Amino acid sequence: MRLKVTQTRSEIGGKQNQRETLRSLGLKRIGDVVVKEDRPEIRGMVKTVAHLVAVEEVD
């Protein structure tokens, strides 16, 4: 199982750790999409920035 993570909102005005989390996920701008393995570490990162991203499960 993999997760498709799409940045839907800007990190401007967000906390430093949220900006760093977006960057470490590989998201730089609104509309960016990355596909990551569904692992606990990735789930935690997504949870940190849940209000800035949209997540879908893909096979």
C-alpha positions in Angstrom: 0.0 0.0 0.0 1.2 3.5 -0.8 0.0 7.0 0.0 -0.5 9.7 -2.5 0.1 13.0 -0.7 -0.9 16.3 -2.4 -0.1 19.7 -1.0 -3.3 21.7 -1.0 -2.5 24.8 1.1 0.6 27.0 1.6 3.0 26.5 4.5 3.4 30.3 4.8 2.4 31.3 8.3 2.7 27.7 9.5 5.0 26.5 12.3 8.7 25.7 11.6 8.2 22.0 12.2 5.3 21.9 9.7 7.3 23.6 7.0 10.2 21.2 7.6 7.8 18.2 7.5 6.4 19.3 4.1 9.9 19.7 2.8 11.0 16.3 4.0 8.0 14.7 2.4 9.2 16.3 -0.8 6.5 19.0 -1.2 7.6 22.5 -2.2 4.5 24.2 -3.6 0.7 23.9 -3.8 -0.3 21.2 -6.2 2.9 19.1 -5.7 2.2 15.3 -5.4 4.4 12.6 -3.9 3.8 8.9 -3.5 5.2 7.4 -0.4 5.2 3.9 1.2 2.6 3.5 3.9 4.8 3.3 7.0 4.3 4.6 10.5 6.9 7.3 10.0 5.2 8.7 6.9 1.7 8.5 8.6 3.1 10.6 11.5 4.5 13.2 9.1 1.2 13.4 7.2 -0.7 13.8 10.5 1.6 16.7 11.4 0.6 18.6 8.2 -2.9 17.1 7.8 -4.5 20.5 7.4 -2.1 21.4 4.5 -2.3 18.2 2.4 -4.8 15.7 0.9 -4.0 12.0 1.2 -5.2 9.1 -0.9 -4.3 5.4 -0.6 -3.1 3.9 -3.9 -1.9 0.4 -4.9 
